[in-house]
Amino acid sequence: MPTRPASFRPRHQPTRIVLEREYEARRRQAHPWRALYKTPQWQAIRVSVFAAEPLCRRCASSGLVVPATVVNHVERHHGDPVKFFAGPFEPLCKPCHDGEVQREERREAASGPPVTRRPGL
């Protein structure tokens, strides 16, 4: 049976596991609100959303039957706990959440905040 050739990693370079741990530590520090996903309150919300609507909402609108695996915040919460737990939420499959939704959020972030104009200007 063929085996993968040994890879070379210089001793001064960290292993992949160390790099992943460092990345997660930086991510936790930059986005402390991510800890809210592990709270019992969020877990209860997640269960109730899946119980009410077990299929991916975006796939269902296209006529596909795909189980939902991610509860998406329809309105971005930006780390605000009140918005985080208040909703509204939509059940999505992972490909829809990681593809369409993330693309939309990046597009919104790139365009900046909405510009409000005063009448007469």
C-alpha positions in Angstrom: 0.0 0.0 0.0 1.5 3.4 -0.9 2.4 5.7 1.9 2.8 9.4 1.9 6.5 10.5 1.8 7.9 12.0 5.0 7.6 15.8 5.1 10.3 18.1 6.2 9.8 20.7 8.9 12.7 22.6 10.2 13.0 22.3 14.0 12.7 26.1 14.5 9.2 26.1 12.8 6.1 25.3 14.8 4.0 22.3 14.1 0.6 22.7 12.5 -1.1 22.0 15.8 0.8 24.8 17.5 -0.1 27.1 14.6 -3.8 26.2 14.9 -3.8 26.8 18.7 -2.1 30.2 18.2 -4.6 31.1 15.6 -7.6 30.2 17.8 -6.1 32.1 20.7 -5.7 35.3 18.5 -9.3 34.8 17.3 -10.7 34.4 20.8 -8.8 37.6 21.8 -10.0 39.6 18.8 -13.6 38.4 19.0 -14.5 37.7 22.7 -18.2 37.5 21.8 -17.5 34.1 20.2 -17.7 32.6 23.7 -21.5 33.4 23.6 -21.9 30.4 21.2 -21.0 28.0 24.1 -23.6 29.4 26.6 -26.6 27.3 27.6 -28.9 30.2 26.4 -27.5 30.0 22.9 -27.7 26.2 22.8 -31.4 26.4 23.8 -32.1 29.0 21.1 -30.3 26.8 18.6 -32.4 23.7 19.5 -35.6 25.7 19.3 -34.8 27.1 15.9 -34.0 23.6 14.5 -37.2 22.2 16.1 -39.3 24.9 14.5 -37.6 24.7 11.1 -35.3 21.7 10.5 -34.5 22.5 6.8 -32.2 25.0 5.3 -34.3 28.1 4.5 -32.3 29.1 1.5 -32.2 25.7 0.0 -35.9 25.2 0.6 -36.6 28.5 -1.3 -34.8 26.8 -4.2 -36.9 23.7 -3.9 -34.1 21.6 -2.3 -34.6 19.5 0.9 -31.4 20.0 2.9 -31.2 19.6 6.7 -30.1 22.8 8.5 -27.0 22.6 10.6 -26.2 26.3 11.4 -28.4 28.9 13.0 -27.6 32.2 11.3 -28.2 35.7 12.8 -30.2 37.5 10.1 -29.1 40.9 11.4 -25.4 41.1 12.4 -24.9 41.5 16.1 -21.4 42.9 16.1 -20.7 41.4 19.5 -23.8 43.0 21.2 -25.2 40.3 23.6 -28.7 41.7 23.4 -28.8 41.4 19.6 -26.9 38.1 19.8 -29.7 36.4 21.8 -32.7 38.4 20.4 -32.5 37.3 16.8 -34.0 37.1 14.2 -32.5 33.8 13.2 -32.6 31.6 10.2 -31.7 27.9 9.9 -29.1 27.2 7.2 -27.0 24.4 5.9 -23.2 24.8 6.3 -22.6 25.5 2.6 -25.2 28.3 2.5 -23.9 29.8 5.7 -20.2 29.6 4.7 -20.8 30.6 1.1 -23.7 32.9 0.4 -24.0 34.5 3.8 -20.3 35.1 4.3 -20.1 36.6 0.8 -23.0 39.0 1.6 -21.4 40.0 4.9 -18.0 40.7 3.3 -19.7 42.7 0.6 -21.5 44.8 3.2 -18.2 45.3 5.2 -16.3 46.4 2.1 -18.9 48.9 1.1 -18.8 50.5 4.6 -21.7 51.8 6.7 -24.7 53.0 4.9 -24.5 56.7 4.0 -27.4 58.8 5.3 -28.1 62.1 3.5 -29.8 65.0 4.9 -32.7 66.4 2.9 -31.7 69.2 0.6 -28.1 68.2 0.2 
